[in-house]
Amino acid sequence: MPTRSTTYRRTGALALVAVLATGCTAMGGGGDGGEDGTVTLSFANSYATQHPHTRCGIQAVADRINGQDSGLTIETFPNSQLGDDTERFNSVKAGDVDMDVQGSSALAASYPPIGVLDMAYAFDGPDQLFEFLDSDDGQQLKDDFAEATGSRILDGWFFGMRHFSANRPIREPADLEGLRMRYADSPIYLENAKAVGAKATTVAFEEIYVGLQQGIIDGQENPIPTIAEKSFDEVQSHVSLSGHQTGSQLIVVNEESWQRLSAEQQEAVETAVHETRAKNRTCIENQEQEILDQWKSEGTVTVVEDVDRDAFAERAQRYFERTLSGEQAKLYAQVRGSAG
């Protein structure tokens, strides 16, 4: 079996041929070498400076690379400084941004099959997510994505489990009846709502708090740190630990920017991104536990732990097996087949 580095170099050559064949150039990318031979890569994301994905992820990778004196520097741009998710990945494809952190639902606009990674109960948790990304099927997905988009996936990080909040407990699919649940206006997320039996109401992320406060929506779904950071716990009495989505974020890099790096620099970036994965997960999970402990001790939110996740998961699997087709159906079967 080829090593990770061998596989990446093989994939990179194929993807670069495809990029050059279409006449694409990365005129605005930050990967150009300076007069002293150094290369600077821009690394963007949508998260605030104190978000775990910034301080325990993107910045951790940059600090590691920047401290190696390898002729490579990574410059970070958190908090959507270089545009929102859609704008940034378009910039990555164009070569105007070198590296980015994106959810698979956003990337599905450019390569639909990858949206499967964000489907409800596709994964049983982060262990299975990482095992799949490291598998032959996961590598094939990365190869196909690179060929389709001219950008490669270096690895994936755990974003956190998504849970329901409302002003009543949600323990089983029937408890969603009559609730207007906020979902992102994304094809994958709207399908997730149908899969678990929720009535989706699309509200902009920035308007969730007011929507909950004014009763325009009855509940929403997000990871625990997001619920706390955006103060949704002020206008919701219950958080039900449904774990209905194993959130992930994929680290993508423009192919031409990647090919500007030496083999040693590529190996350094690949290793830094991969080895940051575990620390990033710990950072996410520690923050989640701290918030849950605080809610329980203060009694400000009722944390509902006895959720029938099996009932939700079985419903979701039946839905997707009935509705998916083509490459999405194939990938979904591979993901579910990787469950222990």
Summary of the structure (lengths in Angstrom):
residues: 340
radius of gyration: 20.3
end to end distance: 22.6
largest distance: 64.0
contacts: 1163
relative contact order: 0.17
helix: 52%
strand: 19%
